[in-house]
Amino acid sequence: MPNTSTGDLQRFISGFQRFQQHYFDDAPGLFRNLCRGQNPGTLLNGCCDSRVDPALLLGCDPGDIFTVRNVANLVPLSEDLGGQQGVLAAIQFAVEQLQVGRIIVLGHSQCGGIRALMEQRLAGDGDREGDYIGRWVNIAGPAREQVLRQLPHASLAEQRRACEQASILISLRNLESFACVKRQMDRGALSLHGWYFDLNAGTLLAYSPRADAFLPMS
């Protein structure tokens, strides 16, 4: 049965009223400035999982981050125009128009999209008509192949976690296929970051190229 509780709707309305009180009544200056335009310094590509809201996790106010959310926080290659234009357009807008100084790919544990990819429950070859999830998560297909090759005897949970983190690195590499991203990186005006939120431990990890691993953020 769909979750259509009237109580949820009332909670959303009450939540907006608190938002309105905080940002418009108690501190109206923020939105007065935002009405003139946005100037975020960060593009964050995150998962649409309801448990992983970037603004809540990072304690952000409106206007702090330009956010793109999709299944499994994936970034397609820049030349992949097979229905991925929404993500591609958001990246181009953030880099060229907003001139963000950093891009964060934020993955997380217990990701349903990566679980589907690892189990090939939905992914398959992505050719089934209407299999939007399968075609999308196959962007991270190389991560699955790497994990199965390197960790063939690991538990399913260990393989999924490894794939969640490996898929972040694929998205970072795919970001570099964007001419606008590469141009800004070469100028030293843009940096890329891979972060991983562990729901079980409540910790945030960052990818370290030097260690080639995700390490706790201090």
N, C-alpha and C positions, 0 to 999 in steps of 0.2 A: 504494500500500500504506500502511496506517496506521502511524504511528510508535509501535511498541509495544516498543521496546528494553528488555530486562531491565536493561541498564546504566543507563537513565534512572531506573527505579524505585529502584535501589540508590543512585543519586546523590541522589534526593529523600530517602531514608531517612537517608543520611549528612548531608545538609543539615539535616534536622530535629535530628539529634543535635548538630550544631554550634550550632544555635539554642538547643537545650535547655541546652547547656553554658554558652553566653554569657548567656542571660537568666534561667535558673533556678539554675544552680550558681554562676556567677561574680558575678552581680548580681541576686539574688532580690528586691530591694526593689521593682523596677519592677512585676513581675507581682503582688506582694502588694498594691500600690496599685490596679492595674488590676482585680483581682478584686473590689474594692469598687465599681467602676463606671468608665465611660469619660467623659472630659472633653476631647475634641479641640476645638481652636479653629477648625479649618478643615474644610469640606466640599470635597472635590476630585472633580469629575466628569471622568473620564478615559476613554480608549479601552481596549477589551479586547485590543488588539494585544499580543502576547507580548513585543515589543521595547520596550514603553513602560510599565514598572512604576513607578507614581508614588512608592512608598516607596523604591525603589532610586535613582531619579533624584534625589530630594530628600533622601536620607540620613535618612529618618525611622525612628524607633523605633516599636514597637507602641503604639497609643494616641495618636499624634501627629495623624493625619488620619483623618477619616471618608470613606471612598472609595466612589464609585459608578463602575462601569466598564461601558461598553456599546459597541456598534459605532459608531465615529466620534465618540465623546464628545459625544453629542447630548442636549439637554434639550428635551422636547416642551412645548407650551403647557399651562398648568395645567388647562385644560378638556378637553384631549385624553385621553379615557378609552378609546380604542380599543386596549386591550391594553398601555398604557404605564404601568400603575399601579405597577409596581415602582420605576421611576425617580421618579415623582411622590411615592410614599410615602417613599422615602429622603430626598428633599429636605425634605419636611414634617417628618420625624422630626429631621433635623439642625438645622433652623431652630427648630422649636417646642420640642423636647425637649432637645436638646443645646445649643441656643442658640449655635451657632457664630458667630464674628465675621466670617468671610469665606468666600466661595465662589469657588473657582478652577475654570474650565473649561480643561482642559489638552488641546490638540490636538497633532498632530504631522505631520511630513512623511511621504510614502509611505503615506498612510492608505488601506487597501483599501476601506473603506466609501465614502469620498469618490470614489475612483477609479471605483467601481461607479456612483455617482450621476452623475459627469461623463460617463461612457461610456454611461449608460443601459443597461448590460449586464444589470443585475439590477433596476434601479429601475423603468423603464417608468412605468406609471401606478399601480403598486402594487395592481392589482386581481387579478392572477393568483393563483389559489388556492395557498396555501402559500408565497407570496412574502413571507416575513417580513422579509427584508433590504430588499427594495424599498420596502415600506411604511414601514419604520423610517427609512431614509436620506432618504426624501422629506420628512422634517422639515426638512432643509436644502435643499429644492428652490429656495427663493428665492435662496440663495447661488449655486446653479448658474446660474440665470437672470441674476443680476447679472453674474457672470463672463463669460458668453457675450455679454452686451450690451456690457460695458465692454472686454473683451479678445478680440474676435472673431478677431484674426489672430495671437494669441500661440500659442506651442507648447503641446502637450497638457500637458507637464510644468509650464509656467508657469500654465496654467489650473487644473490640479489644486492647485497650491500656493496660488493665490489663493482657490480654493474652500475649501480646508482652513482658511484663516484667516477667510474670510467666514462659514463655518459656526459658528465660535466666537462671533462677534458675534451671530448669530441665537440661539444658545443663551443668551447673556447677556441678550438682549432677552426671550426666553421666560421666563427666571427671574423677570423683573420682573412677569410675569403672575400669579405666585403671591401671593395676598393676604398670606401670612405673611412672604414675602421683602420685599415692598413696605413692609409695616408696620415691619419691622426697619430697612430702609434709611432710611425717613423719620425714624426715631428716632436715626439715626446709629450704630446698633448692628451694622450689617452692611454689608460692602463686597463688590463683585463684581470679579473679575479674569479676564482672558483671557490665557492663556499658550500658547506654541507651541514645541514641541521639534523642532529640526532634526536629524534623524538623521545626515545627511551631514556637517554642520559640527560636530555635537556642541555646539550652542549652544541657549540658552533665551531666547526672545523674549517680551516682554510688550506687550499692546496699550496704546497711549497715546491716550486720547481727544483730547488736545490736538493731537497730530501726525496722528491718524487713521491710525496705522500700527503695525505690530509692530516694536518696537525691542529691541536686545540689552539684557539685564539686567546691570547693573553689580554 
